[in-house]
Amino acid sequence: MNLDDLKAQPRWVCYNDAIEKAPINPRTGALAKTTDPSTWATYDEAQRAVSRFRCAGSGFVFTGDGLVGVGIDD
């Protein structure tokens, strides 16, 4: 699976460093839930929401379906 495959899935949220990378619903700006797909959005929606809600970035929601990710930061 490549990045375009991930972008095609509506499993994106935003995050804000001020709230310890808590997931943000890209549609509403409220907190998202990693277990509630109704609080996720498309990649494009998440990208637009980053500036709209002054988030630090966007991220893909992993659901335990076999996809894994590694965070490489501080």
C-alpha positions as CSV (number, residue, x, y, z in Angstrom):
1,M,0.0,0.0,0.0
2,N,1.3,3.4,-0.9
3,L,0.4,7.0,0.2
4,D,-2.1,7.4,-2.5
5,D,-3.9,4.3,-1.3
6,L,-4.0,5.8,2.2
7,K,-5.2,9.2,0.9
8,A,-8.1,7.5,-0.8
9,Q,-9.5,6.2,2.5
10,P,-11.7,8.6,4.7
11,R,-9.7,7.8,7.8
12,W,-8.0,11.2,8.4
13,V,-8.0,13.5,11.4
14,C,-6.0,16.6,12.4
15,Y,-4.0,17.1,15.5
16,N,-2.9,20.0,17.6
17,D,0.4,19.9,19.5
18,A,-1.1,22.1,22.3
19,I,-3.4,19.2,23.2
20,E,-0.7,16.5,23.1
21,K,-1.6,15.4,19.6
22,A,-5.2,14.8,20.4
23,P,-7.2,13.9,17.3
24,I,-9.3,16.7,15.9
25,N,-12.4,16.1,13.7
26,P,-11.6,17.9,10.4
27,R,-15.2,18.7,9.8
28,T,-16.1,20.3,13.1
29,G,-12.9,21.2,15.0
30,A,-14.1,19.2,18.0
31,L,-12.2,16.2,19.4
32,A,-12.3,13.2,17.1
33,K,-12.5,9.6,18.3
34,T,-10.1,7.0,16.9
35,T,-13.0,4.5,17.3
36,D,-15.7,6.5,15.6
37,P,-15.5,6.9,11.8
38,S,-18.1,9.6,11.9
39,T,-15.4,11.9,13.3
40,W,-12.9,11.2,10.5
41,A,-12.7,12.8,7.1
42,T,-11.0,12.5,3.7
43,Y,-7.4,13.5,3.2
44,D,-8.4,16.6,1.4
45,E,-10.8,17.7,4.1
46,A,-8.1,17.1,6.8
47,Q,-5.6,19.1,4.8
48,R,-8.0,22.1,4.5
49,A,-8.9,21.8,8.2
50,V,-5.2,22.1,9.3
51,S,-5.2,25.8,8.5
52,R,-9.0,26.3,9.2
53,F,-8.6,25.1,12.8
54,R,-4.9,26.1,13.2
55,C,-3.9,22.5,13.7
56,A,-0.3,21.3,13.6
57,G,-0.9,18.6,11.0
58,S,-3.1,15.7,9.9
59,G,-2.8,12.0,10.4
60,F,-4.2,8.7,9.3
61,V,-6.3,6.6,11.8
62,F,-5.1,3.1,12.2
63,T,-7.9,0.7,13.1
64,G,-6.3,-2.6,13.7
65,D,-7.0,-3.9,10.2
66,G,-3.4,-4.9,9.6
67,L,-1.9,-1.5,8.7
68,V,0.7,-0.2,11.1
69,G,2.6,3.0,11.4
70,V,5.7,4.3,13.2
71,G,6.0,7.8,14.6
72,I,9.5,9.2,14.2
73,D,9.7,12.4,16.2
74,D,11.2,13.6,19.4
